[in-house]
Structures are given as C-alpha cells and as structure tokens.
Amino acid sequence: MSGNVQLLNDTLAAAKSEGRAALIAYLPAGFPTVDGGIEAVKAALDGGADVVEVGLPHSDPVLDGPVIQTADDIALRGGVRIADVMRTVREAHAATGKPILVMTYWNPIDRYGVERFTAELAEAGGAGCILPDLPVQESALWREHADKHGLATVFVVAPSSRDARLAEITAAGSGFVYAASLMGVTGTRESVGAQAEDLVRRTRATTDLPVCVGLGVSNAAQAAEVAGFADGVIVGSAFVKRMLDAPDDAAGLDGVRALAADLAKGVRGQA
C-alpha cells in the first residue's frame, strides 16, 4: 500500500492556491492517553489545521522544549509504543481524510527497522516523516524505503545552516522543508522574528518545495506574521499547553479545537 505523500503535496498546493499558508499542528501520540491523543489530533484537524504532525514520544527529545517534554513523559509513562503511533495516524486520517505525518528522532526507527516502519506508516495512511536529527548524508536507506512506500521525507533547516548546506538538504527532501525559526528548543515565544524570514528566503533560493516555519508560534497574530512569508505555519507547544492546562480531557479537546480555529484565521489574514 502506498502512503499519502501526494495528499500532502495537494493540500499544501491548495492552500497556496487560496493565497494563504497552510496550518500544520503538532501533537504527540499517547498524550494524555492513546485514545485521548487520537481525539486531540482529530480536534486540531476539525478546528482548521490542514496537516498534523504526530510526535513519536522520546525519552531524550533534544529539539523539544519543556511543554512537549512533559507531554512525552506522560505518554511514555503510559506505555506508548510505535504501534500506538501508527494507530493514531490510521484513525486520525481515516476520520478526517487529511494528511498526517510522524515526527520522530532517528533512533526509534533504526531500532524498529526502516523497512518495517515505512511499510506500516504507509499502510496506516501516513503522508511521511519529519526527521530532525537524521543527517542528509546518512539518509539514503530511509529515503529509498520512503520513496518506495509513497512517503515524504521532511528535513529540518536552521538559521545556522549555510547556503550550500541548505541546497544539500532541500535536494534530498520531499513534501516540504521544516524551517526552525530560532536556534534552540521548541516552545511558544513573544516574537517569531526576522531570523525566520531570512531563513525562508535563503531556503526558497534552493528549492521549489514549500517552506514551513515552526518553533514559537502560539497565537493568530504570530500565525499571520509567519504566513506573510512562509508556505506553512507549524504550531506544537501551544496545542500541547492547551491540553496540559485544561481541567479535564474534554476541556483540553475544546481548547485544541478553539486554538486551531484561531490559528486558521491567522494564516488566512483574518486575525
């Protein structure tokens, strides 16, 4: 069975044709529970997200700030497994028809087996994978199997990436390019800043792939700011924080849905 890279490509192209950026939400699998995590992904999509990244919880999430680390810890203590991540992708995609990616560090895939992981993600209806710590020069095996199974390979670029390095990364990727707008870990911030705009400009000079910006967006005004120069706006910590701060699971889902609706207005310039 082939994965849904084409659905991802079509979704991003449709947003562009509407003259807006895509809204991409991030939520970890297994948080607050496996079932609760599935409902959260569906709530984000129902609220207005175009795409969701499902995080594979990791015990040492080097890119993730304290909010996502807290959620990952809850998921890991609950016993989340790769099978639960696949189930999250499968059920969320089946319920919404929208593209779902997995965001994961390389080590869990390496242990699980590249062929097994890509085959199962495609079978679940996944659109691809975001691999923040997989060096491009070590990615040939992954890309071979991802291509075979119709999955996007999304690499992360940072403000520290030199232009030649950007070209190397974007040439190897597919789906979109994840531009980390700030050096350091994820989390909401007061300002997204000029650094992100410069990174998008430099990245676009090397590729026709959409360039989507993550790390720091938490409200509609910031989403509108980023949407002014990027092809997609990626929001993670703000969604997770809505769930962490909620008095109960139902309120958490309402919070996710409301934030997605607010951010969806932002990317459309209606904030």
ABEGO torsion letter per residue (X at the ends): XBBAAAAAAAAAAAAAAAGBBBBBBBBBBGOABAAAAAAAAAAAAAAGBABBBBBBBBABBAABBAAAAAAAAAAAAAGBBAAAAAAAAAAAAAAAGBBBBBBBBAAAAAAAEAAAAAAAAAAAGBAEBBBAABBAAAAAAAAAAAAAAGBBBBBBBBAABBAAAAAAAAAABBGBBBBBABBEBBEBBABAEAAAAAAAAAAAAABABBBBBBGGBABAAAAAAAAAABABBBBAAAAAAAAAABABAAAAAAAAAAAAAAAAAAAAGAX
